[in-house]
Amino acid sequence: MDHEEAFVSVFIVPEKRTRYLEFLRKPKRRAEILDRLCHFFDFVPQLATPITRGSGLASSLRKRGAGSTVHVIGGKDGFDGRDMPLDEAIDEAMTDPGGVVVSCIPGQLALYMQEFPPGDTYILSSKP
């Protein structure tokens, strides 16, 4: 299972999973789902922990098991869909005006940064 499928299968509310998976796989429809990351909180609330947006994000993720490479969902062209170093992904997400998910461990650990402003930020974790 890839990062995106695992992310949707665990962190997106069950009633929206099919639509997310279908649209993420289709280039012409992908933008619609990525736009939802800017404005809507379609995540399982019990798996989302608010965290302050700032310089300690990478450290917080590493403490929870994040490795050096992550997968990005959302953000500007050229950023979405890339695998990249954790620190670089967070730096890019901090400057991206859109909603961004940084998937650290498929279906287990991710960072969600909402469109800025308001810029709410959450760690999504399937492990307590």
N, C-alpha and C positions, 0 to 999 in steps of 0.2 A: 504494500500500500504506500503510495507516495505522500509527501507532506500535505498537499492540498486535500486529498481524499481523506486522510487521517484527521486533519484539522476539522473538516466539515463533519465527519462522522462522530466526532466526540464533542466539539465545542459549540456547534450551531444547534439551536433549538430543534427538536425532532421534526416539527411541522414544516420547517424550511430547508431541511437537508437535501431533499431530492432536487429542489429548484437550484440551490447553490451548486451542487455537483454538476447538474446539467449545464448551467450557464457558465461555470468556470471552465468547462471543457470546450466551449464553443467560442472561438475568437470574436465573433460578431455580437455575442450576448455577454461576454465576460465583463465588459464595461458596466453593465447594469448592476451586476453583483458587486463589483468594486466600488461603485457609487454608494451602495448600501453601507459599506464600511465607513463611509464618511458621516452618515446621518442616523443610522439605526443600530440599536444594540440587540442583535439577533443571537447572542451567546447564551449558553446555559448559565444563569446567574450564580448558581452554587459553585461554579468552577472559575469565577472571575473575582480577583482580588484587586481593588484599586491600589495604585502605587503612584507616588509623586514622579512626574516627568522630570528627569534630570540626569546628572552624571553617574549615578549609581545603578542605572538599569542593567548594564552588562554584568556587573558584579552580582546583583540580585539573581539574575538568570543563571549565572555560573554556579552559584550556591545551590540552585535547584537542579543542576545537572546538565545545563546547556554546554554544548561543545563549541568548537571554534568556528564551525560553518553552520549557517542557517538558510532557510528559504523564505523569500519575501512574497507576500500576497498583497497587492494594492500599490498605491503610490503612482508617481508619474511614469510616463513611458521610459523604458530602459531600466526601470527599477523593479517593476512588477514581474514576478515569475523567476527571479534570479536566485541562485545560490551564491552566497557571499560570506565573508568573515562577519562574525557577530558584531564586533565594534563598528565596523563600517556600515552594516545594515542599520544599527541603531542611530548612528550619526546621520545617515541619509533620511531615516524616518523622522528624526527630530526636525529636519528642515523641510520636509515634504508637507504641503498644505492639506493633503488628502488623508483618508484613513488608511492605515497600514497594519498588517499583521506580520510579525517576525516569528516564523515557526522554528522553534529550536529543536524539539524532539517530536517527531510525528505523532500526533494524537495524545501527547503527554504534556508538552510545555510550549507556550507561545506568549508573545507580547502583543497587545493590541493598543495602538495609538490612534485615537479618534481625530477626525479633522480638527485643525487648529484655526481659530478657537471653536469650541471650548477646550479641546485638547485633553479630554479625560484619557487616562492611561491605565491599563489593567494587565496583570499577569494572569494568564489562563493556564490552569494546571489541573490535570485529571488525577493527580496524586495529592493526598492530604499533606 
